[in-house]
Amino acid sequence: MKLSLTTTALALVLGLAAPALADIKIGATISETGPASFLGDPEAKTLKMLVEEINAAGGVNGEKLELVIYDDGGDPNKARTFATRLVEDDEVVAVIGGTTTGTSMAIIPVFEDAEVPFISLAGAIEIIDPVKPYTFKTPHTDRMACAKIFEDMKKAGISNIGMISGSDGFGASMHKQCLAIIGDYGIEVLADETYGPTDADMTPQLTNIKGKEGIQAVLNPGFGQGPAIVTRNYAQLAVGLPLYQSHGVASDGFIELAGAEAAEGVRLPGTALLVAGLLPESDPQRAVVVAYKEAYEKATGKPVSTFGGYAHDALRILVDAIKRAGSAEPSAIRDAIEGTSGLVGTTGTVTMSAEDHLGLDLSAFRMLQIEKGGWKIVE
């Protein structure tokens, strides 16, 4: 049965209320442009779309949401400037954003000092570990991605791998987290290469990996255009070993950048959103991901992406918290976010606590494989 949900249905999924009277001002600093725009553009579009729909459906606790959004272009310094502006000039009660690990880490101190809740849209575990009182996030951590990948490798009998990692904040963090837990899975790294954010050819590094005896698979922690270049070069060199990418490239855009032929067979951990049409009717995430997918694609004319899903979940968590708190005071919102329990989003079912400001476990990840230019669930 095809599940078709209207804007009204999406509003019901978001948990909205009666006639809107006043304003609750929330902020966002997003990388709509620049090198991380493939992440930030769908995030910004999602926030704008959902705020409009929430207000059309009556707002939150009878109050309209006002979204103040800035484009930091992926620049940590600009992000920090905008974060300060959101707190001091715009006087927002909560902020969603930090598209990349670099921008998130730059603005966390601003919100912690001001005691304004911040929900990050970036992947690195350092964002929420150690726990900071006012900082939360929606994407799975890089450590979780490593664990999901290593589980799959172990099932396949892979014990020796090569790694080629981006030197950007996300790539470096995931590289570090993978090395920290790889021994738990009986896997050894025989070749360890890196590349820079602006590198246009990874053939030398991949040639080194290909020439190393005993390697059974290759893992590429990274995001942006780098992994697409790695994937193309990998195919050109005919390495002939399984290639694993990270959740940092879990989108149709990655397949387009790399090319469907080069990306054929690539595996990575992703969210239910990428395989909405393949989910069984019994899957608790199906209604949420289909509602968001249909609304986003109708509003924008573009395919939905995992990264927009992170923004969707962040806003759902925030709206749910304001509703339960019965207040738009930052401290009350913070407490309610930390008390989030059983909230079904595009990334999984979220249950936070004082010790866990993410609220997801490994079951929220799906191991996916690229097949004929699309996605296939492999577990």
Phi and psi in degrees as a GROMACS rama.xvg file:
@    title "Ramachandran Plot"
@    xaxis  label "Phi"
@    yaxis  label "Psi"
@TYPE xy
-77.7895  129.389  LYS-2
-95.7092  113.21  LEU-3
-118.391  118.811  SER-4
-118.232  131.443  LEU-5
-82.683  176.413  THR-6
-57.1785  -39.0201  THR-7
-62.1587  -41.3188  THR-8
-64.9821  -39.6419  ALA-9
-62.7695  -39.2392  LEU-10
-61.9691  -38.9773  ALA-11
-66.2059  -39.4897  LEU-12
-60.4518  -37.8979  VAL-13
-73.2046  -13.4317  LEU-14
75.6371  58.2166  GLY-15
-99.4168  173.107  LEU-16
-128.79  -165.805  ALA-17
-78.4451  -173.889  ALA-18
-50.0152  130.518  PRO-19
-80.0674  136.541  ALA-20
-117.137  -56.335  LEU-21
-110.684  -161.493  ALA-22
-126.065  138.958  ASP-23
-112.191  115.977  ILE-24
-92.4764  118.525  LYS-25
-118.577  154.466  ILE-26
-119.43  164.402  GLY-27
-153.764  137.125  ALA-28
-123.507  113.822  THR-29
-128.67  148.57  ILE-30
-87.9907  71.1975  SER-31
-66.8761  -32.0618  GLU-32
-121.739  175.292  THR-33
90.3178  -170.705  GLY-34
-64.7976  -20.1132  PRO-35
-105.182  19.6967  ALA-36
-64.9762  -26.7919  SER-37
-65.9649  -20.7289  PHE-38
-88.6819  -50.1163  LEU-39
-74.407  -33.344  GLY-40
-60.8749  -50.5584  ASP-41
-66.0845  -27.9369  PRO-42
-64.9512  -48.212  GLU-43
-63.5508  -45.1196  ALA-44
-59.8119  -39.1455  LYS-45
-65.3423  -47.6462  THR-46
-60.5285  -45.622  LEU-47
-63.0519  -44.0086  LYS-48
-61.8719  -47.7303  MET-49
-70.271  -38.6251  LEU-50
-61.7188  -41.1429  VAL-51
-61.9419  -42.4989  GLU-52
-70.4632  -38.4329  GLU-53
-61.4114  -45.861  ILE-54
-67.138  -37.9406  ASN-55
-64.5651  -28.0753  ALA-56
-91.3965  5.10699  ALA-57
114.593  -3.11894  GLY-58
81.9263  -155.17  GLY-59
-123.954  119.755  VAL-60
52.9533  37.1274  ASN-61
78.5292  7.58128  GLY-62
-119.793  142.51  GLU-63
-76.993  151.002  LYS-64
-90.636  136.39  LEU-65
-114.97  118.759  GLU-66
-97.8307  120.605  LEU-67
-105.798  112.487  VAL-68
-124.826  135.767  ILE-69
-122.344  148.54  TYR-70
-101.467  109.393  ASP-71
-89.8715  -3.31253  ASP-72
61.2976  15.8139  GLY-73
80.1931  9.02872  GLY-74
-93.9807  115.345  ASP-75
-56.9206  -35.289  PRO-76
-68.2828  -43.0095  ASN-77
-64.1373  -40.6869  LYS-78
-59.8194  -42.0355  ALA-79
-66.2064  -39.5262  ARG-80
-60.3487  -44.7564  THR-81
-68.9591  -35.871  PHE-82
-61.1541  -44.4579  ALA-83
-62.7524  -40.9608  THR-84
-64.0669  -41.698  ARG-85
-59.7217  -39.3564  LEU-86
-77.8568  -49.6831  VAL-87
-84.359  -40.3651  GLU-88
-96.8827  -45.601  ASP-89
-83.7806  -22.1595  ASP-90
54.8682  49.9203  GLU-91
-74.96  158.512  VAL-92
-97.4071  -12.2411  VAL-93
-165.35  158.625  ALA-94
-134.824  139.929  VAL-95
-117.287  138.772  ILE-96
155.912  -145.811  GLY-97
64.6317  63.2713  GLY-98
-53.149  -40.612  THR-99
-111.261  164.093  THR-100
-59.7798  -41.2401  THR-101
-61.0316  -45.7029  GLY-102
-70.5897  -37.9839  THR-103
-60.5395  -48.6154  SER-104
-64.3268  -28.8536  MET-105
-72.57  -30.8501  ALA-106
-101.564  -13.3739  ILE-107
-53.1197  -46.5512  ILE-108
-59.6028  -32.3712  PRO-109
-61.9954  -47.178  VAL-110
-76.3656  -33.6646  PHE-111
-65.1182  -42.7078  GLU-112
-65.5985  -37.5228  ASP-113
-85.0391  -9.4946  ALA-114
57.4973  51.1688  GLU-115
-117.211  125.46  VAL-116
-59.4776  136.956  PRO-117
-130.4  126.406  PHE-118
-111.65  109.804  ILE-119
-79.9782  150.076  SER-120
-109.07  17.3656  LEU-121
-107.707  166.703  ALA-122
-94.0246  -26.6902  GLY-123
-63.8411  142.258  ALA-124
-66.2256  -26.8513  ILE-125
-61.0761  -19.9  GLU-126
-62.9493  -37.1577  ILE-127
-124.192  10.1598  ILE-128
-137.119  107.634  ASP-129
-72.0186  157.989  PRO-130
-62.9755  134.493  VAL-131
-115.162  138.789  LYS-132
-53.0758  -41.4602  PRO-133
-106.298  7.3604  TYR-134
-112.392  129.42  THR-135
-133.057  174.166  PHE-136
-157.397  161.012  LYS-137
-108.166  -32.9778  THR-138
-71.7455  149.554  PRO-139
-55.8397  151.811  HIS-140
-78.0363  160.538  THR-141
-63.1244  -33.8032  ASP-142
-63.1659  -40.352  ARG-143
-64.1778  -39.0294  MET-144
-62.7518  -43.4995  ALA-145
-57.5894  -46.584  CYS-146
-62.2783  -42.0228  ALA-147
-64.7445  -41.412  LYS-148
-65.5558  -45.8491  ILE-149
-66.3447  -33.635  PHE-150
-59.0536  -45.0953  GLU-151
-66.1788  -41.2924  ASP-152
-61.9394  -43.9657  MET-153
-61.6775  -41.5234  LYS-154
-59.6405  -33.5951  LYS-155
-85.7611  1.23524  ALA-156
77.2817  21.1411  GLY-157
-86.7162  126.102  ILE-158
-125.679  -11.7808  SER-159
-131.793  125.445  ASN-160
-132.787  164.998  ILE-161
-110.317  150.022  GLY-162
-125.014  141.117  MET-163
-135.236  113.51  ILE-164
-119.961  144.769  SER-165
-69.3613  147.97  GLY-166
-92.3225  4.56843  SER-167
-69.5455  175.462  ASP-168
-57.2778  -45.4023  GLY-169
-67.5789  -48.9105  PHE-170
-61.339  -43.1765  GLY-171
-66.4422  -39.4294  ALA-172
-67.2581  -45.2055  SER-173
-65.9823  -38.3703  MET-174
-56.4337  -47.3906  HIS-175
-62.4532  -44.3398  LYS-176
-68.5155  -37.4904  GLN-177
-63.3674  -44.4402  CYS-178
-63.9895  -29.9103  LEU-179
-69.9544  -26.7627  ALA-180
-118.209  -5.57276  ILE-181
-59.8406  -33.3372  ILE-182
-63.4515  -25.9872  GLY-183
-65.5693  -17.9806  ASP-184
-108.325  7.41017  TYR-185
68.5532  28.9877  GLY-186
-113.292  142.333  ILE-187
-121.951  142.625  GLU-188
-92.8443  116.234  VAL-189
-95.0633  -20.9805  LEU-190
-143.908  134.673  ALA-191
-135.304  102.971  ASP-192
-115.324  160.763  GLU-193
-135.369  166.42  THR-194
-147.364  157.477  TYR-195
-88.6605  162.023  GLY-196
-60.6285  -25.5355  PRO-197
-105.723  4.28162  THR-198
-63.865  138.155  ASP-199
-109.999  -0.879083  ALA-200
-152.91  118.827  ASP-201
-106.821  18.3642  MET-202
-57.9105  -43.72  THR-203
-59.6767  -44.8188  PRO-204
-64.9616  -41.9575  GLN-205
-69.8526  -30.8993  LEU-206
-64.1716  -40.2864  THR-207
-61.2041  -43.2346  ASN-208
-65.9212  -45.1278  ILE-209
-59.8216  -33.8275  LYS-210
-81.9907  -5.82266  GLY-211
-85.0654  120.11  LYS-212
-68.2288  138.316  GLU-213
98.6971  -9.8611  GLY-214
-71.6031  134.201  ILE-215
-110.412  -16.4549  GLN-216
-163.094  165.014  ALA-217
-129.719  137.554  VAL-218
-116.877  133.492  LEU-219
-121.117  89.5787  ASN-220
-73.0194  121.311  PRO-221
173.254  172.537  GLY-222
-146.93  171.524  PHE-223
84.1679  -152.835  GLY-224
-76.7778  -21.6522  GLN-225
-52.1972  -53.4841  GLY-226
-61.5066  -30.799  PRO-227
-67.3378  -39.9952  ALA-228
-65.8328  -43.3601  ILE-229
-56.9218  -44.8451  VAL-230
-64.0944  -41.9726  THR-231
-65.7699  -46.6176  ARG-232
-62.8536  -37.1245  ASN-233
-60.2306  -44.0734  TYR-234
-68.7179  -40.8489  ALA-235
-61.6738  -36.7673  GLN-236
-82.0365  -7.5147  LEU-237
51.7502  51.9775  ALA-238
-60.0188  -39.5989  VAL-239
76.339  16.9551  GLY-240
-119.173  155.366  LEU-241
-56.2074  136.075  PRO-242
-114.593  125.371  LEU-243
-109.934  132.478  TYR-244
-109.91  175.381  GLN-245
-99.4829  172.217  SER-246
-66.9233  -9.63939  HIS-247
-68.7269  -10.8217  GLY-248
-124.785  22.8684  VAL-249
-78.2372  78.6659  ALA-250
-159.369  161.149  SER-251
-63.664  -27.6617  ASP-252
-60.0397  -34.3349  GLY-253
-64.1395  -43.7401  PHE-254
-61.7017  -40.7855  ILE-255
-64.4263  -43.3923  GLU-256
-66.3799  -43.8294  LEU-257
-76.9613  -30.9129  ALA-258
96.1559  131.253  GLY-259
-58.7283  -38.1789  ALA-260
-66.5716  -45.1796  GLU-261
-67.0458  -34.1562  ALA-262
-83.3689  -8.06818  ALA-263
-53.8505  125.433  GLU-264
89.55  -9.66059  GLY-265
-62.9271  137.022  VAL-266
-113.186  148.525  ARG-267
-162.611  156.222  LEU-268
-81.5601  132.523  PRO-269
-141.907  -175.009  GLY-270
-103.051  168.547  THR-271
-61.3527  -25.2285  ALA-272
-59.2856  -35.1716  LEU-273
-70.4517  -21.0592  LEU-274
-125.868  37.2277  VAL-275
-52.2554  -44.0621  ALA-276
-71.4144  -13.3185  GLY-277
-97.0553  -6.12819  LEU-278
-74.6846  138.602  LEU-279
-69.1439  157.432  PRO-280
-57.1379  -28.2552  GLU-281
-79.2884  -9.91134  SER-282
-69.4929  125.416  ASP-283
-62.6896  -20.8084  PRO-284
-87.3239  -12.4061  GLN-285
-56.4884  -50.3498  ARG-286
-60.7645  -41.1332  ALA-287
-67.7146  -48.0668  VAL-288
-70.3588  -35.8589  VAL-289
-68.7534  -41.2042  VAL-290
-60.1636  -47.3599  ALA-291
-66.5408  -44.7145  TYR-292
-57.5706  -48.7305  LYS-293
-66.3932  -42.0529  GLU-294
-65.6581  -43.6456  ALA-295
-65.454  -46.4409  TYR-296
-68.9722  -31.9107  GLU-297
-69.7923  -41.0377  LYS-298
-73.2156  -34.0213  ALA-299
-110.743  -21.328  THR-300
72.9727  14.8458  GLY-301
-123.815  155.589  LYS-302
-63.8835  144.051  PRO-303
-67.0523  153.695  VAL-304
-133.305  157.523  SER-305
-54.074  -37.5809  THR-306
-72.0511  -37.7429  PHE-307
-62.3674  -34.4677  GLY-308
-60.947  -35.409  GLY-309
-61.914  -39.9716  TYR-310
-69.5813  -39.9901  ALA-311
-55.0504  -49.1936  HIS-312
-67.9358  -37.5683  ASP-313
-61.1663  -43.7458  ALA-314
-69.417  -37.822  LEU-315
-61.6301  -42.9507  ARG-316
-62.6805  -43.5068  ILE-317
-65.9601  -46.4204  LEU-318
-62.3214  -43.9975  VAL-319
-59.806  -40.9341  ASP-320
-66.3698  -43.3322  ALA-321
-64.1873  -41.2455  ILE-322
-60.5849  -48.2992  LYS-323
-69.6759  -34.7423  ARG-324
-70.7194  -27.5185  ALA-325
64.7438  23.321  GLY-326
-156.389  150.37  SER-327
-107.341  22.8718  ALA-328
-78.9082  132.028  GLU-329
-51.1641  -41.587  PRO-330
-67.5866  -37.6019  SER-331
-69.147  -38.5655  ALA-332
-63.7232  -44.2587  ILE-333
-56.3551  -48.0343  ARG-334
-62.1811  -39.497  ASP-335
-71.0265  -37.5704  ALA-336
-60.0489  -45.4114  ILE-337
-62.8743  -24.1361  GLU-338
-93.0678  8.7125  GLY-339
-56.9532  131.693  THR-340
-144.321  124.467  SER-341
68.1559  24.662  GLY-342
-81.8022  118.85  LEU-343
-87.4217  119.804  VAL-344
-123.999  -170.515  GLY-345
-74.3512  -22.9396  THR-346
-93.8021  -12.2243  THR-347
147.224  -168.353  GLY-348
-97.7899  121.017  THR-349
-98.3797  123.338  VAL-350
-134.89  105.62  THR-351
-95.1808  172.77  MET-352
-159.716  178.217  SER-353
-63.5838  -23.092  ALA-354
-99.2774  -8.38337  GLU-355
-139.465  105.078  ASP-356
-100.456  22.5435  HIS-357
-115.816  -54.511  LEU-358
83.0231  17.6993  GLY-359
-119.025  154.09  LEU-360
-122.618  -178.256  ASP-361
-62.0025  -23.5931  LEU-362
-65.5402  -16.996  SER-363
-73.9767  -19.3921  ALA-364
-86.9274  143.653  PHE-365
-114.115  133.786  ARG-366
-81.2491  121.585  MET-367
-116.782  154.578  LEU-368
-131.49  138.534  GLN-369
-81.3748  126.223  ILE-370
-140.412  119.651  GLU-371
52.8157  43.2661  LYS-372
78.0328  6.85756  GLY-373
-132.019  -166.485  GLY-374
-114.11  143.992  TRP-375
-133.368  135.48  LYS-376
-79.7347  128.467  ILE-377
-109.74  14.532  VAL-378
